[in-house]
């Protein structure tokens, strides 16, 4: 008996059909906006000594480096098309066959590398402690990341493996050939017509799993720890470990890239990547996530031993502090004075 639900028919990747404005791009803008707001909240509650101009510059260069890293990493690691190696300038060319398509294909891990390099370089140039800058980014990024995965869901892409559970969803464009025996068998078990050349089998909505665990849950953990960290750089390590752990687990529910399959196969089962085969067969994403976890653990050890590791929860205000009541009183006095002079 089929328990899966259909992908919502009212969802369209294009905001306005026929125009090159897509929900996926808008989700990125929303994600950046949320990160910006959460970062500013931390700056204000800690009295962190960074000006609005410096904060704007930090975000501009970090976002630019993140997009560049995500795009380059995607084309070099996940895209088997040799075109980008022959003509690397096409990596950032948003047109294909004379049609605007945007930048198709972004790698999260590449984005992390790009953003981390930008944070380190910007912090050194402007004499900020990159551990402090990185910790505040770590507490802000996950909630913004949630909207990136919602964008993938709207695009009906990066869906999960085939499943017969009640969590299954029928994604448009996720058909498999009935020429494969396993596809016909599963279709028969689920009561789906397998007489056609292709059949649409229910999939795990892995984009939503990632949005919840790598986004909301991880953000709640880091946000709760932001004023309780034992040393500078602590949140950076927890972020790397937390994201790596959640993503590593969810990769078991997500179908590997069609052109890559498993990066490491310890158990040869003969089961296609569209189905779960073994806990000991690892995708490219899992390899990078394992590296993130190891890097996060190593960083926690290093950061806990660096000089000046003591965290500063609230920085002292510089200059004379005038409370809000005093500001209002002075403003009223100036208003009364103007009336008398008028």
Legacy VTK file of the C-alpha trace (Angstrom):
# vtk DataFile Version 3.0
C-alpha trace
ASCII
DATASET POLYDATA
POINTS 342 float
0.000 0.000 0.000
1.407 3.381 -1.029
1.805 5.740 1.922
3.771 8.478 0.159
2.466 11.966 -0.546
2.766 13.881 -3.785
5.115 16.818 -4.106
2.903 19.932 -3.731
1.644 20.810 -7.204
1.304 24.502 -6.335
5.072 24.879 -5.785
6.873 26.324 -8.796
10.633 27.054 -8.858
9.955 30.332 -10.678
8.504 33.190 -8.665
6.873 34.587 -11.794
6.639 32.019 -14.621
8.640 33.090 -17.647
10.929 35.454 -15.740
14.430 34.523 -14.474
13.555 35.008 -10.806
13.495 31.809 -8.820
12.583 30.950 -5.249
15.978 29.265 -4.835
17.789 32.563 -5.366
15.351 34.361 -3.075
16.003 31.763 -0.367
19.697 32.641 -0.536
18.873 36.313 -0.022
16.660 35.433 2.948
19.444 33.231 4.360
21.999 36.041 4.116
19.530 38.465 5.700
18.870 36.166 8.656
22.599 35.622 9.215
23.123 39.382 9.139
20.381 40.003 11.732
21.577 37.250 14.062
25.147 38.512 13.783
24.056 42.047 14.667
22.153 40.740 17.669
25.344 39.166 18.957
27.397 42.285 18.262
24.958 44.436 20.227
24.422 42.092 23.161
28.202 41.687 23.567
29.117 45.301 22.768
31.577 43.791 20.300
33.920 46.521 19.003
33.107 46.440 15.293
31.638 49.347 13.334
28.702 49.024 10.951
31.024 49.720 8.030
33.420 46.971 9.080
30.533 44.568 9.638
29.171 45.327 6.160
32.605 44.764 4.659
33.015 41.521 6.570
29.705 40.174 5.274
30.307 41.356 1.721
33.665 39.625 1.357
32.588 36.523 3.269
29.482 36.040 1.109
31.490 36.655 -2.062
34.160 34.137 -1.010
31.511 31.629 0.052
29.760 31.772 -3.336
33.083 31.529 -5.182
34.228 28.586 -3.074
30.886 26.807 -3.382
30.822 27.208 -7.146
34.456 26.250 -7.778
34.249 23.241 -5.476
31.040 22.089 -7.156
32.493 22.180 -10.663
35.807 20.587 -9.699
34.516 17.852 -7.382
30.908 17.077 -8.279
30.633 17.999 -11.970
32.206 15.522 -14.377
31.798 17.866 -17.356
35.336 18.629 -18.672
34.062 21.935 -20.066
34.982 23.802 -16.872
38.541 22.507 -16.962
38.955 23.587 -20.575
37.252 26.948 -20.027
37.348 27.790 -16.282
35.790 31.231 -16.860
32.502 29.458 -17.567
32.299 28.445 -13.901
30.741 31.829 -13.153
28.929 32.280 -16.488
25.164 32.349 -15.687
23.971 31.582 -19.239
23.587 28.320 -21.114
22.581 28.135 -24.775
21.709 31.826 -24.712
19.346 31.375 -21.739
19.845 32.761 -18.240
20.149 29.838 -15.808
22.064 31.325 -12.892
24.918 29.423 -11.280
23.808 25.800 -11.446
25.480 23.695 -8.793
26.877 24.868 -5.461
28.877 22.862 -2.921
28.326 23.476 0.775
31.804 22.280 1.719
33.404 24.563 -0.845
31.367 27.439 0.556
32.684 26.712 4.062
36.277 26.783 2.831
35.745 30.065 0.989
33.969 31.712 3.924
36.592 30.550 6.421
39.425 31.963 4.320
37.580 35.266 3.986
37.008 35.501 7.751
40.675 34.794 8.517
42.008 37.282 5.941
39.521 40.013 6.909
40.222 39.534 10.621
43.993 39.755 10.127
43.756 42.853 7.927
41.407 44.690 10.300
42.980 43.349 13.501
40.014 41.399 14.811
40.323 38.107 16.618
39.143 35.659 13.945
38.065 33.244 16.693
35.506 35.788 17.898
34.366 36.610 14.368
34.104 32.915 13.528
32.157 32.083 16.692
29.513 34.695 15.916
29.210 33.418 12.350
28.844 29.865 13.674
25.915 30.880 15.868
24.191 32.647 12.968
24.769 30.493 9.888
22.649 27.364 10.607
19.299 29.155 10.710
20.085 30.872 7.412
21.198 27.546 5.956
17.704 26.222 6.648
16.331 28.413 3.874
18.962 27.197 1.425
17.672 23.650 1.847
14.089 24.871 1.525
15.191 26.303 -1.815
16.396 22.828 -2.836
13.014 21.429 -1.826
11.167 24.033 -3.907
13.355 23.047 -6.867
12.485 19.378 -6.173
16.196 18.554 -6.279
18.638 16.701 -4.025
15.843 14.335 -3.022
16.503 11.198 -1.036
16.634 7.492 -1.667
13.623 5.377 -2.544
11.506 4.427 0.461
8.251 2.668 1.221
7.741 4.471 4.532
5.102 7.085 5.315
7.835 9.733 5.048
8.078 9.122 1.311
7.287 11.794 -1.252
6.750 11.544 -5.002
9.051 14.149 -6.539
8.526 15.209 -10.162
11.507 14.227 -12.274
12.575 11.425 -9.908
11.514 8.612 -12.243
13.552 5.456 -12.659
13.533 3.009 -15.550
11.320 -0.055 -15.175
13.987 -1.900 -17.109
15.614 -2.374 -13.728
14.227 -5.343 -11.823
14.438 -3.649 -8.430
12.303 -0.736 -9.647
9.577 -3.079 -10.894
9.617 -5.064 -7.646
9.260 -1.992 -5.439
6.530 -0.553 -7.682
4.604 -3.830 -7.376
4.957 -3.884 -3.581
3.718 -0.308 -3.314
0.859 -0.838 -5.751
2.308 1.533 -8.382
1.749 0.854 -12.076
5.087 -0.403 -13.393
3.955 -1.167 -16.931
5.367 2.087 -18.321
8.982 2.684 -19.279
9.533 4.844 -16.216
8.038 4.815 -12.755
8.027 7.454 -10.029
8.876 5.878 -6.688
8.539 7.616 -3.290
11.672 9.241 -1.926
12.878 10.554 1.401
12.468 14.367 1.449
16.085 14.637 2.557
16.151 18.396 1.882
13.652 18.833 4.729
15.633 16.507 6.996
18.677 18.702 6.407
16.722 21.921 6.920
15.543 20.661 10.319
18.699 19.048 11.716
21.565 20.891 9.997
19.594 24.120 10.240
17.118 24.564 13.074
18.408 21.973 15.570
22.076 22.905 15.103
21.217 26.597 15.376
19.331 26.067 18.651
22.350 24.257 20.109
24.845 26.922 19.049
22.591 29.836 19.964
22.157 28.406 23.469
25.944 28.064 23.835
26.916 31.453 22.444
27.300 33.091 25.882
28.533 29.947 27.642
31.576 29.037 25.593
34.644 28.020 27.639
37.153 29.582 25.222
37.338 31.596 22.023
36.766 29.534 18.896
34.637 26.975 20.750
31.522 27.568 18.652
33.507 27.145 15.437
34.562 23.673 16.512
31.051 22.713 17.654
29.622 23.951 14.355
32.029 21.838 12.292
31.359 18.758 14.418
27.584 19.305 14.596
27.058 19.926 10.910
29.393 17.094 9.963
27.559 14.671 12.250
24.008 15.557 11.147
24.914 15.630 7.456
26.824 12.341 7.716
23.721 10.602 9.101
21.287 12.220 6.674
23.481 11.173 3.724
22.227 7.622 4.345
18.756 8.876 3.343
19.922 11.085 0.457
20.588 9.638 -2.977
24.227 10.115 -4.063
24.998 12.161 -7.158
24.184 10.035 -10.210
27.624 10.510 -11.750
29.523 9.694 -8.554
27.768 7.033 -6.489
29.829 5.970 -3.490
33.264 7.412 -2.903
34.211 4.526 -0.584
32.658 1.059 -0.918
33.621 -1.312 1.882
30.717 -3.715 1.322
29.825 -4.637 -2.251
26.108 -5.407 -2.250
25.135 -4.812 -5.877
22.291 -2.620 -4.628
21.905 0.594 -6.685
22.644 3.949 -4.971
18.943 4.870 -5.187
18.393 2.312 -2.409
20.084 2.054 0.960
22.745 -0.653 0.790
25.133 -0.593 3.750
26.327 1.578 6.612
29.858 0.975 5.337
29.441 2.499 1.876
30.176 6.219 1.980
29.260 9.065 -0.360
31.445 12.038 -1.253
29.424 14.169 1.155
30.107 11.728 3.991
33.830 11.788 3.294
33.872 15.582 3.554
31.634 15.504 6.638
33.974 13.061 8.357
36.823 15.462 7.559
34.755 18.296 9.072
34.238 16.324 12.286
37.957 15.558 12.571
38.842 19.174 11.807
36.345 20.380 14.415
37.807 18.074 17.080
41.361 19.120 16.215
40.370 22.792 16.307
38.786 22.439 19.766
42.041 21.018 21.096
44.128 23.740 19.435
41.794 26.628 20.356
41.685 25.519 24.005
45.484 25.936 24.184
45.987 29.145 22.220
47.052 32.300 24.077
44.271 34.737 24.873
41.716 31.953 24.839
39.610 33.393 27.665
36.153 34.299 26.285
34.783 37.808 26.607
31.034 37.588 26.988
30.415 41.355 27.111
32.971 43.909 26.014
33.185 47.122 28.083
31.617 50.172 26.490
34.010 52.936 25.494
33.329 56.566 26.419
30.442 58.021 28.413
27.351 55.851 28.611
24.032 57.661 28.487
20.981 55.556 29.162
17.806 55.776 27.112
15.916 57.727 29.772
18.615 60.378 29.870
18.565 60.627 26.067
14.814 61.175 26.060
15.098 63.829 28.795
17.732 65.743 26.844
15.656 65.507 23.673
12.610 66.946 25.471
14.692 69.828 26.848
15.947 70.688 23.355
12.379 70.591 22.013
11.173 72.979 24.779
14.070 75.291 24.097
13.226 75.462 20.376
9.615 76.326 21.199
10.711 79.190 23.468
13.078 80.552 20.834
10.383 80.189 18.167
LINES 1 343
342 0 1 2 3 4 5 6 7 8 9 10 11 12 13 14 15 16 17 18 19 20 21 22 23 24 25 26 27 28 29 30 31 32 33 34 35 36 37 38 39 40 41 42 43 44 45 46 47 48 49 50 51 52 53 54 55 56 57 58 59 60 61 62 63 64 65 66 67 68 69 70 71 72 73 74 75 76 77 78 79 80 81 82 83 84 85 86 87 88 89 90 91 92 93 94 95 96 97 98 99 100 101 102 103 104 105 106 107 108 109 110 111 112 113 114 115 116 117 118 119 120 121 122 123 124 125 126 127 128 129 130 131 132 133 134 135 136 137 138 139 140 141 142 143 144 145 146 147 148 149 150 151 152 153 154 155 156 157 158 159 160 161 162 163 164 165 166 167 168 169 170 171 172 173 174 175 176 177 178 179 180 181 182 183 184 185 186 187 188 189 190 191 192 193 194 195 196 197 198 199 200 201 202 203 204 205 206 207 208 209 210 211 212 213 214 215 216 217 218 219 220 221 222 223 224 225 226 227 228 229 230 231 232 233 234 235 236 237 238 239 240 241 242 243 244 245 246 247 248 249 250 251 252 253 254 255 256 257 258 259 260 261 262 263 264 265 266 267 268 269 270 271 272 273 274 275 276 277 278 279 280 281 282 283 284 285 286 287 288 289 290 291 292 293 294 295 296 297 298 299 300 301 302 303 304 305 306 307 308 309 310 311 312 313 314 315 316 317 318 319 320 321 322 323 324 325 326 327 328 329 330 331 332 333 334 335 336 337 338 339 340 341
